[in-house]
Amino acid sequence: MTTPAIRATGLRKAFRSTDGTPVVAVDDVDLVVQPGEIVAFLGPNGAGKTTTVDMLLGLTTPDAGTIEVYGTSPADAVRLGRVSAVMQTGGLLNDFTVGETVRAIAALHGRSDRVEVVLDRARLTDLAGRRVEACSGGEQQRLKFALALLPDPDLVVLDEPTTGMDVGARQEFWRAMREDAALGRTIVFATHYLAEADEFAERTVLMNHGRIVHDAPTTDVRAAYGGRTLTFRPPAQAVGPDGIDADWLSRVHEALAPLGVTDVDVSAASLEAAFLALTAAPELEGATR
Amino acid sequence: MSTTTLTDPRAVDGVRPTPRPAMATYARLDLRRQLRDRIGMFFVVGLPTFMFLVFGLGSDDPVGSGNVAMYVMISMAAYGAVTATTSVAGSAATEQVMGWGRQLGLTPMRPVAFVVAKAAVAMSVAAVPVVAIYAIGAATGARGDWSDWLLSGAVVWLGSALFAVYGLAVCLVFRGHNAAGIASGMIVVLAFLGNVFTPMSGFMLDLGRFTPLYGYVALARFPLTDGWLPVGGRDPLWLPVANVLAWTVIFGLVALWGVRRSRART
């Protein structure tokens, strides 16, 4: 039995909003990630992804519950260089060059030997002399990725890593990530580009309102809400300002029941649809499962 | 690629050497970044040098154990050093708030080491105007006892550390991109009030005695003037000492409060 890369139990974190009322950002989250897994975190803004990531990195202490990274506390795992991250809110210094930024952070990791390696990995060698402020959003994102690779971590956490990248840059980024995953790195990433989760992650964790709504292999997530979908247009008189008339809908149910149709209101052919269904209407979860 | 072996590098579980942050390398890169900032260095070195040349050059009238050129030289070096520590400390606070702090939080570096590195950078930058203006002064006729040179230089350089605390405090209170600019801008006002640029008299002098730059500059000039003011009258040694101590406590408390407040938000 190997030590899991991440083991979180009963994780909880609340913040005080500006008017003083507490807001629960993460609510009773249990999660185990094995070494070498590639896991996508999906969820709308405010779902608790970034707070979970912060606790994973020891930047925020949970109010309740425990979190271990490779069997140690997140802070120790960071100190040992076993975990690193590309953060959504992590900043860069505008007046450093790309090369200086990498060298500065490499020095703090005590890994000045890896400067050339990560510049090459993130395809930044040609940009090493450029000022950070002169770099495009995608180039800055690649620089953050290079910084994350400096300690040669076993676990990389990516929070919205492709923000600001165009399609080409995004594809190139994921190509580099795939190469790294092949070396056995554990990768956890939060994204709202569902195609990325679909294409890249073996496992998808859907979060909403601070809770894990669904946790399964990505193919299962799609399959569970996928299949073929039949779409039809209801008659105009059945559609009111509040949606479809309930009586009419129950007659549709009755009419379709002999044909073996069990559910008429949720139809999802893609992961995107599953995502929308699960996050927009969490009360449907019990019904569809 | 040289460090990546063909066998699975993750197979060995748990045995990693504890990394040792190379703080000197980080501080050197950070120092180079500060010195490269042309606009910032203009206010730290260029402006005080220019003012020394305008107000102090060739003024051979006697002051205490030296001359007016020496008096102006000490004042302008102090202004440059204070601008340096204020802006370095201020930008350090802003960097923390703007997200670089989160980047640093993911390294094995401890916060104390960061403070020490920043302090080293601030004091190195502060040494630049002191050395430059004292060198120009020495070459253009500033005159005083050798102990005046040594003691005033030491007070100017070491005393500027107080304004690192000031810069930190201001930037923690006024958060955001322009906080460091506010801190440096206020230094100009405080320099006028603190009797740094032009000799003041009457009510403005009485008021100025309570402002933070007054004590520091008066202390730096003390070896030369023995407390005598250009407009007549004499400050006893305890006055600038009390001023510096009081402002050290005030800036320290405000900075501490600012740190507490910024922690509470996360």
Interface residues (C-beta under 8 A of the other chain):
Chain A: T2 T3 P35 G36 L57 L59 T60 Y70 G71 V78 R79 L80 G81 R82 S84 A85 M87 T89 G90 G91 L92 L93 D95 F96 E100 R103 A104 I105 A107 L108 H109 G110 R111 S112 D113 R114 V117 D120 K144 L147 A148 P151 D152 D154 L183 G184 R185
Chain B: M1 S2 T3 T4 D8 P9 R10 A11 D13 G14 R16 T18 P19 R20 P21 A22 M23 T25 Y26 L29 D30 R32 R33 R36 D37 E95 M98 G99 W100 G101 R102 Q103 L104 G105 L106 T107 P108 M109 T266
